[in-house]
Amino acid sequence: MAFYPGFDLRATKEPFGFKYGKDVFGPEPEIRRLDDIRASLSDPLSEGPDEVYAIVMDVGMKADREEIVKRNLLFGAVTYAAGLIGKEPVRSQGHMHAVSASCGASTPEVYEIWDGEAVIYMQESASDNPGKCYAVYAHPGDVVIVPPGCVHAAINAGVSQNMSFGAWCVRDYGFDYGEVRRHRGIAFYPYVEDGTLKWRRNPAYEGGELIIKEARTWEDFSLEAGVPVYTQFQKDKDRFLFVADPVRCQELWEGFAP
């Protein structure tokens, strides 16, 4: 991969998924198929890759597992297929993080791009008025934080190659798809025209403002630019406690911009 994840984990195309080194733990990949996400597409009848993305939740170095579990954290990895679904790039359908019993709150997520080009899309609300919506363009080594209670989706913006990323999540994570599915997807649909990624409104929403921007650095969250987020955990086991317990840094979520 273009950016080293911090441990021996490699995305594979055949079979679609991941390969682990001998000192790495992780499950068999779960495959999300086109039929799983059709309802969230601008054109549900579009054709594209059958295997849209492969996901492994709870991976890492065997030596770190006890410390990860102790902090109620989980590290996941996802790889997205290349290609288009009709005119849309390969992407997830979009969801919110459900309230976790461990902390009594919806929790954030810390993405790190490893390969390809990504857009991490997020919108403030799943209601009819989605509020501010962000399309954050990210490349290998970039980190994007999604705040608590925010609808979000990952998009393979490169189209011609697979895209892979890792993410820190709360261990007792849960996904809430209800409102996104009721609105037939996210508030702004991505599509590709003449090789360029563009956006159009989803008419099921009212209002909303799309802000397109590049990934930023995260000194305010004490993250180090260019250092794998998994390595940062190894250096400071408490660095990502804000993921498992977002209330501990409530002041950082007020006025948050990705």
DALINQUI-V389672 format. One line per field, one symbol per residue. ss: DSSP state (a for helix, b for strand, c for the rest). phi: phi as a letter, one per 30 degrees, with the letter a starting at -180 (. if undefined). burial: 1 if it has 16 or more other ideal C-beta (glycine too) atoms within 10 Angstrom, else 0. Layout:
# DALINQUI-V389672
ss = ???
phi = ???
burial = ???
This chain:
# DALINQUI-V389672
ss = ccccccccbbbbccccbbbbcccbbccccbbbbaaaaaaaccccccccccbbbbbbbccbbaaaaaaaaaccbbbbbbbbcccbbccbbcbcccbbbccbccccbcccbbbbbbbcbbbbbbbccccccccbbbbbbbbcccbbbbccccbbbbbbccccccbbbbbbbbccccbbcaaaaacccccbbbbbbccbbbbbbcccccccbbbbbbccccaaacccccccaaaaaaacccccaaaacaaaaaaaaccccc
phi = .dbddjadbbdbcbddlbbcddcccldddcccceddcedcddbdcdcaedcdacbbcibldedceddddechcbcbbbbcddjbciccddaddjacddddddbibdcdbccbdcbicbbccbbdbcdecdidbbccdbbejdcbccddicdbacbdddidbdbbacadbddcdaccceddddchjddbddacbhicdbbbddddccijbcccacdccbddciccdicedddddddbdcdcddddbdddbeddddidbd
burial = 101011101110000111010001010010010100100111000001101111111111100100010011111111111101101111111111100100101111111111111111111111000100111111111111111111111111111001111111111010011011001111111110000010100100100101000011010010110001110111000011011111000001100001
